[in-house]
Amino acid sequence: MRIFLTAAFLLPTAVLANGGNDDAPPPKPAVSCDGAKVYDKKTKTCVDAQESSLESEQLYLAVRQLAYAGRYQDAQTVAQALPRDHAGRLTYMGFTHRKMGNVDLGMMFYEQAIAENPGNILARSYMGQGLVESGDVKGAMVQLRAIRAHGGEGTWSEASLRNAIATGTTYNY
């Protein structure tokens, strides 16, 4: 997997060209907060995401970091603080539900995310990986082709789904 992560970090322009997806796994947080709290750099404290005045991108980074740490419920709580039209909100609601075993609900969130932004290659990759887990390799191939059609060739989203299709193993963090 090291090759895939390196390739994703070398392609920031490709990532931005695909709907602004933060394609590669997020960096580990400098400060870890308990529960669904987010570290506020300005106040240097952990704050409640629902009641904070944190900017969307700081909340989104926290959602991603919590999800990648396996703290799915906390990630969902923070995701609820994102604006309703933020592409990451639906993508990570799908991701966290799928990882918690609510596959159908996760797929519904992915479908919504893709309906709102067909170029959301991260949602397509996660959806494709879920399809691989369910044994629907044909459906995963549809998502892989769509990722490529939206300029996502060479990104982490494309590489991780391609690897999942080839090996039957999805990416775990």
PATIRO-660177 format. One record per atom (N, C-alpha, C): x, y, z negated. Coordinates in steps of 0.1 Angstrom, whole numbers, plus 5000, padded with zeros to 4 digits. Atoms other than C-alpha are relative to their C-alpha. Example, Ala and Ser with C-alpha at 12.3 -4.5 7.8 and 13.67 -1.06 7.14 Angstrom:
REM PATIRO-660177
px->5009 py->4988 pz->5000;
px->5123 py->4955 pz->4922;
px->5009 py->5012 pz->5000;
px->4991 py->4989 pz->5000;
px->5137 py->4989 pz->4929;
px->4992 py->5011 pz->4992;
END
This chain:
REM PATIRO-660177
px->5008 py->4988 pz->5000;
px->5000 py->5000 pz->5000;
px->5009 py->5013 pz->5000;
px->4992 py->4988 pz->5001;
px->5029 py->5023 pz->4995;
px->5002 py->5007 pz->5014;
px->4999 py->4994 pz->4987;
px->5032 py->5029 pz->5033;
px->4987 py->5008 pz->5003;
px->5012 py->4993 pz->4997;
px->4996 py->5039 pz->5035;
px->4999 py->5013 pz->4992;
px->5000 py->4988 pz->5008;
px->4999 py->5064 pz->5007;
px->5009 py->5011 pz->5005;
px->4990 py->4991 pz->4994;
px->5030 py->5079 pz->5022;
px->4995 py->5006 pz->5013;
px->5006 py->4995 pz->4987;
px->5013 py->5082 pz->5056;
px->4990 py->5011 pz->4997;
px->5010 py->4991 pz->5003;
px->4984 py->5100 pz->5041;
px->5005 py->5014 pz->4995;
px->4994 py->4987 pz->5005;
px->5006 py->5126 pz->5023;
px->5007 py->5007 pz->5011;
px->4993 py->4993 pz->4989;
px->5024 py->5134 pz->5055;
px->4991 py->5006 pz->5010;
px->5010 py->4995 pz->4990;
px->4992 py->5142 pz->5074;
px->4990 py->5010 pz->4994;
px->5010 py->4991 pz->5006;
px->4976 py->5171 pz->5055;
px->4991 py->5007 pz->5011;
px->5008 py->4993 pz->4990;
px->4965 py->5188 pz->5087;
px->4989 py->4991 pz->5006;
px->5010 py->5009 pz->4995;
px->4947 py->5157 pz->5099;
px->4989 py->4999 pz->4990;
px->5010 py->5001 pz->5010;
px->4929 py->5155 pz->5066;
px->4991 py->5012 pz->5000;
px->5008 py->4988 pz->4999;
px->4918 py->5191 pz->5068;
px->4991 py->5001 pz->5012;
px->5008 py->4999 pz->4988;
px->4906 py->5187 pz->5103;
px->4988 py->4991 pz->5000;
px->5011 py->5009 pz->5001;
px->4882 py->5160 pz->5092;
px->4990 py->5004 pz->4989;
px->5010 py->4996 pz->5009;
px->4858 py->5180 pz->5072;
px->5005 py->5004 pz->4986;
px->4994 py->4996 pz->5013;
px->4882 py->5190 pz->5044;
px->5000 py->4989 pz->4990;
px->4999 py->5012 pz->5009;
px->4883 py->5155 pz->5029;
px->5013 py->5000 pz->4993;
px->4988 py->5003 pz->5006;
px->4909 py->5150 pz->5003;
px->5001 py->4985 pz->5001;
px->4999 py->5013 pz->4995;
px->4919 py->5118 pz->5018;
px->5008 py->4990 pz->4992;
px->4991 py->5008 pz->5008;
px->4947 py->5104 pz->4997;
px->4996 py->5000 pz->4986;
px->5004 py->5000 pz->5014;
px->4943 py->5093 pz->4961;
px->5006 py->5013 pz->4993;
px->4996 py->4988 pz->5007;
px->4946 py->5123 pz->4937;
px->5012 py->4998 pz->4991;
px->4989 py->5002 pz->5010;
px->4976 py->5130 pz->4915;
px->4995 py->4997 pz->4986;
px->5005 py->5002 pz->5014;
px->4974 py->5119 pz->4879;
px->4999 py->5013 pz->4993;
px->5001 py->4987 pz->5006;
px->4962 py->5147 pz->4857;
px->5011 py->5002 pz->4990;
px->4989 py->4997 pz->5009;
px->4988 py->5165 pz->4836;
px->4994 py->4999 pz->4986;
px->5007 py->5002 pz->5013;
px->4963 py->5165 pz->4807;
px->4988 py->4992 pz->5001;
px->5012 py->5008 pz->4999;
px->4937 py->5139 pz->4801;
px->4990 py->5004 pz->4989;
px->5011 py->4996 pz->5010;
px->4904 py->5149 pz->4784;
px->4992 py->4987 pz->4997;
px->5009 py->5011 pz->5004;
px->4881 py->5125 pz->4766;
px->4986 py->5002 pz->5007;
px->5013 py->4999 pz->4994;
px->4847 py->5117 pz->4781;
px->4999 py->5007 pz->5013;
px->5003 py->4994 pz->4988;
px->4833 py->5138 pz->4809;
px->5005 py->5015 pz->4999;
px->4995 py->4986 pz->5001;
px->4854 py->5169 pz->4800;
px->5011 py->5002 pz->5010;
px->4990 py->4996 pz->4990;
px->4877 py->5187 pz->4824;
px->5009 py->5010 pz->4994;
px->4990 py->4990 pz->5005;
px->4909 py->5205 pz->4816;
px->4999 py->5013 pz->5007;
px->5001 py->4987 pz->4995;
px->4906 py->5242 pz->4821;
px->5014 py->5006 pz->4998;
px->4986 py->4995 pz->5000;
px->4941 py->5256 pz->4830;
px->5000 py->5014 pz->4994;
px->5000 py->4986 pz->5006;
px->4930 py->5292 pz->4820;
px->4999 py->5000 pz->4985;
px->5001 py->5000 pz->5014;
px->4919 py->5284 pz->4785;
px->5008 py->4989 pz->4993;
px->4991 py->5010 pz->5005;
px->4942 py->5254 pz->4781;
px->4992 py->4991 pz->4990;
px->5009 py->5009 pz->5009;
px->4913 py->5233 pz->4766;
px->4992 py->4991 pz->5009;
px->5009 py->5009 pz->4992;
px->4891 py->5205 pz->4777;
px->4986 py->5006 pz->4998;
px->5014 py->4994 pz->5000;
px->4856 py->5218 pz->4786;
px->4990 py->4991 pz->5006;
px->5012 py->5008 pz->4995;
px->4822 py->5203 pz->4793;
px->4998 py->5005 pz->5014;
px->5002 py->4997 pz->4986;
px->4819 py->5202 pz->4831;
px->4987 py->5006 pz->5003;
px->5013 py->4995 pz->4997;
px->4782 py->5209 pz->4830;
px->4998 py->5014 pz->4995;
px->5002 py->4986 pz->5005;
px->4786 py->5241 pz->4810;
px->5012 py->5009 pz->5003;
px->4988 py->4992 pz->4997;
px->4819 py->5254 pz->4824;
px->4998 py->5009 pz->5012;
px->5000 py->4991 pz->4988;
px->4826 py->5281 pz->4849;
px->5012 py->4996 pz->5009;
px->4990 py->5005 pz->4992;
px->4852 py->5259 pz->4866;
px->4996 py->5001 pz->5015;
px->5003 py->4999 pz->4985;
px->4855 py->5263 pz->4904;
px->4998 py->4986 pz->5005;
px->5004 py->5013 pz->4994;
px->4842 py->5235 pz->4926;
px->5012 py->4991 pz->5002;
px->4989 py->5008 pz->4996;
px->4876 py->5223 pz->4937;
px->5007 py->4994 pz->4987;
px->4995 py->5005 pz->5012;
px->4888 py->5219 pz->4901;
px->4991 py->4989 pz->4994;
px->5009 py->5011 pz->5004;
px->4857 py->5199 pz->4892;
px->5001 py->4988 pz->5009;
px->4999 py->5011 pz->4990;
px->4861 py->5178 pz->4924;
px->5013 py->4992 pz->4997;
px->4988 py->5007 pz->5003;
px->4897 py->5170 pz->4915;
px->4998 py->4991 pz->4988;
px->5002 py->5008 pz->5013;
px->4886 py->5159 pz->4880;
px->4991 py->4988 pz->5003;
px->5008 py->5011 pz->4996;
px->4859 py->5137 pz->4896;
px->5008 py->4989 pz->5006;
px->4992 py->5010 pz->4993;
px->4884 py->5120 pz->4918;
px->5010 py->4994 pz->4990;
px->4991 py->5005 pz->5010;
px->4909 py->5116 pz->4889;
px->4993 py->4990 pz->4991;
px->5007 py->5009 pz->5008;
px->4883 py->5101 pz->4867;
px->4996 py->4987 pz->5007;
px->5004 py->5012 pz->4992;
px->4871 py->5077 pz->4894;
px->5011 py->4991 pz->5003;
px->4988 py->5008 pz->4997;
px->4906 py->5066 pz->4903;
px->5005 py->4993 pz->4987;
px->4996 py->5005 pz->5012;
px->4912 py->5060 pz->4866;
px->4990 py->4989 pz->4995;
px->5010 py->5010 pz->5003;
px->4882 py->5036 pz->4865;
px->4990 py->5006 pz->4990;
px->5009 py->4993 pz->5010;
px->4862 py->5061 pz->4843;
px->4987 py->5004 pz->5008;
px->5010 py->4997 pz->4991;
px->4832 py->5059 pz->4866;
px->4988 py->5008 pz->4994;
px->5011 py->4993 pz->5006;
px->4805 py->5071 pz->4842;
px->5004 py->5014 pz->4998;
px->4995 py->4987 pz->5002;
px->4826 py->5101 pz->4833;
px->5000 py->5008 pz->5013;
px->4999 py->4994 pz->4987;
px->4832 py->5108 pz->4870;
px->4986 py->5004 pz->5005;
px->5013 py->4997 pz->4996;
px->4795 py->5107 pz->4877;
px->4995 py->5012 pz->4993;
px->5004 py->4988 pz->5008;
px->4788 py->5132 pz->4849;
px->5006 py->5013 pz->5005;
px->4993 py->4988 pz->4995;
px->4814 py->5156 pz->4862;
px->4995 py->5003 pz->5014;
px->5005 py->4998 pz->4986;
px->4801 py->5151 pz->4898;
px->4987 py->5007 pz->5000;
px->5013 py->4993 pz->5001;
px->4767 py->5163 pz->4887;
px->5002 py->5015 pz->4998;
px->4998 py->4985 pz->5002;
px->4783 py->5197 pz->4879;
px->5004 py->5006 pz->5013;
px->4997 py->4994 pz->4987;
px->4794 py->5201 pz->4915;
px->4988 py->5006 pz->5007;
px->5012 py->4995 pz->4993;
px->4772 py->5222 pz->4938;
px->4994 py->4988 pz->5009;
px->5007 py->5011 pz->4993;
px->4746 py->5200 pz->4955;
px->5005 py->4998 pz->5014;
px->4995 py->5001 pz->4986;
px->4761 py->5207 pz->4990;
px->5015 py->4996 pz->5001;
px->4986 py->5004 pz->5000;
px->4796 py->5197 pz->4980;
px->5001 py->4986 pz->5005;
px->4999 py->5013 pz->4994;
px->4806 py->5167 pz->5002;
px->5005 py->4990 pz->4991;
px->4994 py->5009 pz->5009;
px->4826 py->5151 pz->4974;
px->4990 py->4995 pz->4990;
px->5010 py->5004 pz->5009;
px->4795 py->5149 pz->4952;
px->4994 py->4987 pz->5004;
px->5007 py->5012 pz->4995;
px->4777 py->5123 pz->4973;
px->5010 py->4989 pz->5002;
px->4990 py->5010 pz->4998;
px->4809 py->5105 pz->4983;
px->5004 py->4993 pz->4987;
px->4995 py->5006 pz->5013;
px->4820 py->5099 pz->4947;
px->4988 py->4994 pz->4992;
px->5011 py->5007 pz->5006;
px->4785 py->5091 pz->4935;
px->4999 py->4986 pz->5006;
px->5000 py->5013 pz->4993;
px->4786 py->5063 pz->4961;
px->5011 py->4992 pz->4995;
px->4988 py->5007 pz->5005;
px->4821 py->5053 pz->4951;
px->4998 py->4994 pz->4986;
px->5001 py->5005 pz->5014;
px->4814 py->5051 pz->4914;
px->4989 py->4990 pz->4998;
px->5010 py->5010 pz->5001;
px->4781 py->5033 pz->4918;
px->5004 py->4987 pz->5006;
px->4995 py->5013 pz->4994;
px->4797 py->5007 pz->4941;
px->5010 py->4993 pz->4991;
px->4990 py->5006 pz->5009;
px->4826 py->5002 pz->4917;
px->4993 py->4994 pz->4987;
px->5007 py->5005 pz->5012;
px->4801 py->4997 pz->4888;
px->4990 py->4989 pz->5003;
px->5008 py->5012 pz->4996;
px->4783 py->4970 pz->4908;
px->4986 py->5004 pz->5005;
px->5013 py->4995 pz->4994;
px->4753 py->4992 pz->4920;
px->5003 py->5002 pz->5015;
px->4995 py->4999 pz->4986;
px->4763 py->4985 pz->4956;
px->4989 py->5006 pz->5009;
px->5010 py->4994 pz->4992;
px->4729 py->4993 pz->4972;
px->4999 py->5015 pz->4998;
px->5001 py->4986 pz->5003;
px->4727 py->5026 pz->4954;
px->5013 py->5008 pz->5005;
px->4987 py->4994 pz->4995;
px->4764 py->5034 pz->4963;
px->4999 py->5002 pz->5015;
px->5002 py->4999 pz->4985;
px->4756 py->5027 pz->5000;
px->4990 py->5011 pz->5003;
px->5009 py->4990 pz->4997;
px->4727 py->5050 pz->4998;
px->5006 py->5014 pz->4999;
px->4993 py->4988 pz->5001;
px->4749 py->5078 pz->4986;
px->5010 py->5002 pz->5011;
px->4991 py->4999 pz->4989;
px->4775 py->5071 pz->5013;
px->4992 py->5004 pz->5013;
px->5008 py->4997 pz->4989;
px->4747 py->5072 pz->5039;
px->4996 py->5015 pz->5000;
px->5003 py->4986 pz->5001;
px->4736 py->5106 pz->5026;
px->5011 py->5009 pz->5003;
px->4988 py->4992 pz->4998;
px->4771 py->5119 pz->5026;
px->5003 py->5001 pz->5015;
px->4997 py->5001 pz->4986;
px->4776 py->5108 pz->5062;
px->4990 py->5007 pz->5008;
px->5011 py->4993 pz->4993;
px->4742 py->5121 pz->5073;
px->5003 py->5016 pz->4999;
px->4997 py->4985 pz->5002;
px->4752 py->5156 pz->5059;
px->5013 py->5004 pz->5007;
px->4987 py->4997 pz->4993;
px->4787 py->5154 pz->5074;
px->5005 py->4988 pz->5007;
px->4995 py->5012 pz->4994;
px->4794 py->5127 pz->5100;
px->5015 py->4999 pz->5001;
px->4985 py->5000 pz->5001;
px->4831 py->5137 pz->5098;
px->5006 py->4997 pz->4986;
px->4995 py->5003 pz->5014;
px->4833 py->5127 pz->5061;
px->5007 py->4986 pz->5001;
px->4993 py->5012 pz->4998;
px->4860 py->5101 pz->5068;
px->5002 py->4992 pz->4986;
px->4998 py->5007 pz->5012;
px->4865 py->5093 pz->5031;
px->4987 py->4992 pz->4996;
px->5012 py->5007 pz->5003;
px->4828 py->5084 pz->5026;
px->4999 py->4988 pz->5010;
px->5000 py->5012 pz->4990;
px->4831 py->5062 pz->5058;
px->5009 py->4989 pz->4996;
px->4990 py->5010 pz->5005;
px->4862 py->5045 pz->5044;
px->4994 py->4992 pz->4988;
px->5005 py->5006 pz->5011;
px->4846 py->5038 pz->5011;
px->4988 py->4991 pz->5003;
px->5011 py->5008 pz->4995;
px->4814 py->5026 pz->5028;
px->5005 py->4987 pz->5007;
px->4995 py->5011 pz->4993;
px->4834 py->5004 pz->5051;
px->5006 py->4989 pz->4990;
px->4994 py->5009 pz->5010;
px->4853 py->4989 pz->5021;
px->4989 py->4992 pz->4993;
px->5011 py->5006 pz->5007;
px->4820 py->4982 pz->5004;
px->4994 py->4989 pz->5010;
px->5005 py->5009 pz->4990;
px->4808 py->4965 pz->5036;
px->5009 py->4987 pz->5001;
px->4990 py->5011 pz->5000;
px->4840 py->4943 pz->5036;
px->4997 py->4992 pz->4988;
px->5002 py->5007 pz->5012;
px->4833 py->4934 pz->5000;
px->4987 py->4991 pz->5001;
px->5012 py->5007 pz->4998;
px->4798 py->4923 pz->5011;
px->5000 py->4990 pz->5011;
px->4998 py->5009 pz->4989;
px->4811 py->4903 pz->5040;
px->4995 py->5005 pz->5013;
px->5004 py->4994 pz->4987;
px->4799 py->4927 pz->5067;
px->5011 py->5006 pz->5007;
px->4988 py->4994 pz->4994;
px->4831 py->4931 pz->5086;
px->4996 py->5007 pz->5013;
px->5005 py->4993 pz->4988;
px->4812 py->4941 pz->5117;
px->4995 py->5014 pz->4997;
px->5004 py->4987 pz->5005;
px->4796 py->4970 pz->5098;
px->5012 py->5008 pz->4996;
px->4988 py->4993 pz->5003;
px->4830 py->4979 pz->5085;
px->5008 py->5005 pz->5012;
px->4994 py->4996 pz->4988;
px->4844 py->4980 pz->5120;
px->4993 py->5012 pz->5006;
px->5007 py->4988 pz->4996;
px->4817 py->5005 pz->5129;
px->5005 py->5013 pz->4993;
px->4995 py->4988 pz->5008;
px->4829 py->5028 pz->5101;
px->5014 py->5003 pz->5004;
px->4987 py->4998 pz->4996;
px->4865 py->5023 pz->5112;
px->5001 py->5008 pz->5013;
px->5001 py->4993 pz->4987;
px->4857 py->5034 pz->5148;
px->4995 py->5014 pz->4998;
px->5005 py->4986 pz->5002;
px->4838 py->5064 pz->5135;
px->5011 py->5008 pz->4993;
px->4989 py->4993 pz->5006;
px->4867 py->5074 pz->5113;
px->5010 py->5005 pz->5011;
px->4990 py->4997 pz->4989;
px->4890 py->5073 pz->5144;
px->4993 py->5011 pz->5009;
px->5007 py->4991 pz->4991;
px->4863 py->5091 pz->5165;
px->5000 py->5015 pz->4994;
px->5001 py->4986 pz->5007;
px->4863 py->5120 pz->5139;
px->5015 py->5005 pz->4997;
px->4986 py->4995 pz->5002;
px->4901 py->5124 pz->5141;
px->5008 py->4994 pz->4988;
px->4994 py->5006 pz->5012;
px->4910 py->5102 pz->5111;
px->5010 py->4990 pz->5002;
px->4990 py->5010 pz->4998;
px->4935 py->5079 pz->5127;
px->5013 py->5005 pz->4993;
px->4988 py->4998 pz->5007;
px->4966 py->5077 pz->5106;
px->4998 py->5006 pz->4986;
px->5003 py->4995 pz->5014;
px->4949 py->5090 pz->5074;
px->4999 py->4988 pz->4991;
px->5001 py->5010 pz->5010;
px->4947 py->5071 pz->5042;
px->4986 py->4993 pz->5001;
px->5014 py->5006 pz->4998;
px->4909 py->5066 pz->5049;
px->5001 py->4989 pz->5010;
px->4999 py->5009 pz->4988;
px->4917 py->5049 pz->5082;
px->5008 py->4988 pz->4996;
px->4991 py->5011 pz->5003;
px->4946 py->5028 pz->5069;
px->4994 py->4991 pz->4989;
px->5005 py->5008 pz->5011;
px->4929 py->5016 pz->5037;
px->4988 py->4991 pz->5005;
px->5011 py->5008 pz->4994;
px->4898 py->5005 pz->5057;
px->5005 py->4989 pz->5009;
px->4994 py->5009 pz->4991;
px->4919 py->4989 pz->5084;
px->5006 py->4988 pz->4992;
px->4994 py->5010 pz->5008;
px->4938 py->4970 pz->5057;
px->4989 py->4991 pz->4994;
px->5010 py->5008 pz->5006;
px->4906 py->4959 pz->5040;
px->4994 py->4990 pz->5010;
px->5006 py->5008 pz->4989;
px->4892 py->4946 pz->5073;
px->5010 py->4988 pz->5003;
px->4990 py->5010 pz->4997;
px->4925 py->4927 pz->5080;
px->5002 py->4990 pz->4989;
px->4997 py->5009 pz->5011;
px->4929 py->4912 pz->5045;
px->4988 py->4995 pz->4992;
px->5012 py->5003 pz->5008;
px->4894 py->4911 pz->5030;
px->5001 py->5006 pz->4986;
px->4998 py->4994 pz->5014;
px->4908 py->4930 pz->5000;
px->4999 py->5015 pz->5001;
px->5002 py->4986 pz->4999;
px->4897 py->4965 pz->4993;
px->5010 py->5006 pz->4990;
px->4990 py->4992 pz->5007;
px->4918 py->4992 pz->4977;
px->4995 py->5002 pz->4985;
px->5002 py->4997 pz->5014;
px->4919 py->4993 pz->4939;
px->5010 py->5009 pz->4994;
px->4991 py->4989 pz->5004;
px->4935 py->5021 pz->4920;
px->5006 py->4996 pz->4987;
END
